[in-house]
């Protein structure tokens, strides 16, 4: 707006000097600049009475406007607004190239941990955070795709490619904000996997009704986890290790029916030969009805909507993806 005001005043001054004094364009431009800047240089040509009156009016009207514009532009640069604009522009251009990525709303304790795990598993993600001081304090390795904005706004979710994303994680501290994001995200992408944080006991049901696939209550999970560490410490630590929190070399992955090549679909676990081909182990199976089977039988068939859960090293999982995905 400040730049537009300067342009408008300059344009009015040029037109006035051309029409009243008959100046050429460059003479009129020069007179306008020295007038609104109040530098006090001599006129290009002696002014008529009408010209003096116009110049007086131009000085009076432009003095405050010019000062406001210069102050606004200076403040814009000093406060980092300009850098923020170009950073968001760069991030937006990078986001346009993404597909099948994860969106993290909020970079608090939960958002930071989610980003850390996704980064360790080489999963591309975008963070939406509206607090500039939080963005400034982020570790550089997570700042590659960080958009400053309010994730409760539909246009912000659309700008991070929600229509092409595979999942959304919302970790805001206020349940009402998370609920609003879940509603908007589900409407924008019906196939999106949505994970939401919740604080109050009664909010989890509302979030699921709104469209969240899973609702996590950090306080409840944290307390249960600590109690389990007292009762079965080694078992819990082992589970943490294989689920990605304890080591980067261990992978627990899922293989879905839809991701299998056609010649592997409707085959039994024995026929897939996952152990022989990759060295990874099948530790679980999810049926089409949503039931879980631990250590499934070799005769279990990989049918539509079924999933396999495979445990192995990063190298073994890499071989598995080359063969089956």
Secondary structure in CASP SS format (residue, H / E / C, confidence):
PFRMAT SS
TARGET T0000
AUTHOR 0000-0000-0000
METHOD secondary structure of the structure
MODEL  1
X C 1.00
X H 1.00
X H 1.00
X H 1.00
X H 1.00
X H 1.00
X H 1.00
X H 1.00
X H 1.00
X H 1.00
X H 1.00
X H 1.00
X H 1.00
X H 1.00
X H 1.00
X H 1.00
X H 1.00
X H 1.00
X H 1.00
X H 1.00
X H 1.00
X C 1.00
X C 1.00
X C 1.00
X H 1.00
X H 1.00
X H 1.00
X H 1.00
X H 1.00
X H 1.00
X H 1.00
X H 1.00
X H 1.00
X H 1.00
X H 1.00
X H 1.00
X C 1.00
X C 1.00
X C 1.00
X C 1.00
X C 1.00
X C 1.00
X C 1.00
X C 1.00
X C 1.00
X C 1.00
X C 1.00
X C 1.00
X H 1.00
X H 1.00
X H 1.00
X H 1.00
X H 1.00
X H 1.00
X H 1.00
X H 1.00
X H 1.00
X H 1.00
X H 1.00
X H 1.00
X H 1.00
X H 1.00
X H 1.00
X H 1.00
X H 1.00
X H 1.00
X H 1.00
X H 1.00
X H 1.00
X H 1.00
X H 1.00
X H 1.00
X H 1.00
X H 1.00
X H 1.00
X H 1.00
X H 1.00
X H 1.00
X C 1.00
X C 1.00
X H 1.00
X H 1.00
X H 1.00
X H 1.00
X H 1.00
X H 1.00
X H 1.00
X H 1.00
X H 1.00
X H 1.00
X H 1.00
X H 1.00
X H 1.00
X H 1.00
X H 1.00
X C 1.00
X C 1.00
X C 1.00
X C 1.00
X C 1.00
X C 1.00
X E 1.00
X E 1.00
X E 1.00
X E 1.00
X C 1.00
X C 1.00
X C 1.00
X H 1.00
X H 1.00
X H 1.00
X H 1.00
X H 1.00
X H 1.00
X H 1.00
X H 1.00
X H 1.00
X H 1.00
X H 1.00
X H 1.00
X C 1.00
X C 1.00
X C 1.00
X C 1.00
X E 1.00
X E 1.00
X E 1.00
X E 1.00
X E 1.00
X C 1.00
X C 1.00
X H 1.00
X H 1.00
X H 1.00
X H 1.00
X H 1.00
X C 1.00
X C 1.00
X C 1.00
X H 1.00
X H 1.00
X H 1.00
X H 1.00
X H 1.00
X H 1.00
X E 1.00
X E 1.00
X E 1.00
X C 1.00
X C 1.00
X C 1.00
X C 1.00
X C 1.00
X H 1.00
X H 1.00
X H 1.00
X H 1.00
X H 1.00
X H 1.00
X C 1.00
X C 1.00
X H 1.00
X H 1.00
X H 1.00
X C 1.00
X C 1.00
X E 1.00
X E 1.00
X E 1.00
X E 1.00
X C 1.00
X C 1.00
X C 1.00
X C 1.00
X H 1.00
X H 1.00
X H 1.00
X H 1.00
X H 1.00
X H 1.00
X H 1.00
X H 1.00
X H 1.00
X H 1.00
X H 1.00
X H 1.00
X H 1.00
X H 1.00
X C 1.00
X C 1.00
X C 1.00
X C 1.00
X E 1.00
X E 1.00
X E 1.00
X E 1.00
X E 1.00
X C 1.00
X C 1.00
X C 1.00
X C 1.00
X C 1.00
X H 1.00
X H 1.00
X H 1.00
X H 1.00
X H 1.00
X H 1.00
X H 1.00
X H 1.00
X C 1.00
X C 1.00
X C 1.00
X E 1.00
X E 1.00
X E 1.00
X C 1.00
X H 1.00
X H 1.00
X H 1.00
X H 1.00
X H 1.00
X H 1.00
X H 1.00
X H 1.00
X H 1.00
X H 1.00
X H 1.00
X H 1.00
X H 1.00
X H 1.00
X C 1.00
X H 1.00
X H 1.00
X H 1.00
X H 1.00
X H 1.00
X H 1.00
X H 1.00
X H 1.00
X H 1.00
X H 1.00
X H 1.00
X H 1.00
X H 1.00
X C 1.00
X C 1.00
X C 1.00
X C 1.00
X E 1.00
X E 1.00
X E 1.00
X E 1.00
X E 1.00
X E 1.00
X E 1.00
X C 1.00
X C 1.00
X C 1.00
X C 1.00
X C 1.00
X H 1.00
X H 1.00
X H 1.00
X C 1.00
X C 1.00
X C 1.00
X E 1.00
X H 1.00
X H 1.00
X H 1.00
X H 1.00
X C 1.00
X H 1.00
X H 1.00
X H 1.00
X H 1.00
X H 1.00
X C 1.00
X C 1.00
X E 1.00
X E 1.00
X E 1.00
X E 1.00
X E 1.00
X E 1.00
X C 1.00
X C 1.00
X C 1.00
X C 1.00
X C 1.00
X E 1.00
X E 1.00
X E 1.00
X C 1.00
X C 1.00
X C 1.00
X C 1.00
X C 1.00
X C 1.00
X E 1.00
X C 1.00
X C 1.00
X C 1.00
X C 1.00
X C 1.00
X E 1.00
X E 1.00
X E 1.00
X E 1.00
X E 1.00
X E 1.00
X E 1.00
X H 1.00
X H 1.00
X H 1.00
X H 1.00
X H 1.00
X H 1.00
X H 1.00
X H 1.00
X H 1.00
X H 1.00
X H 1.00
X C 1.00
END
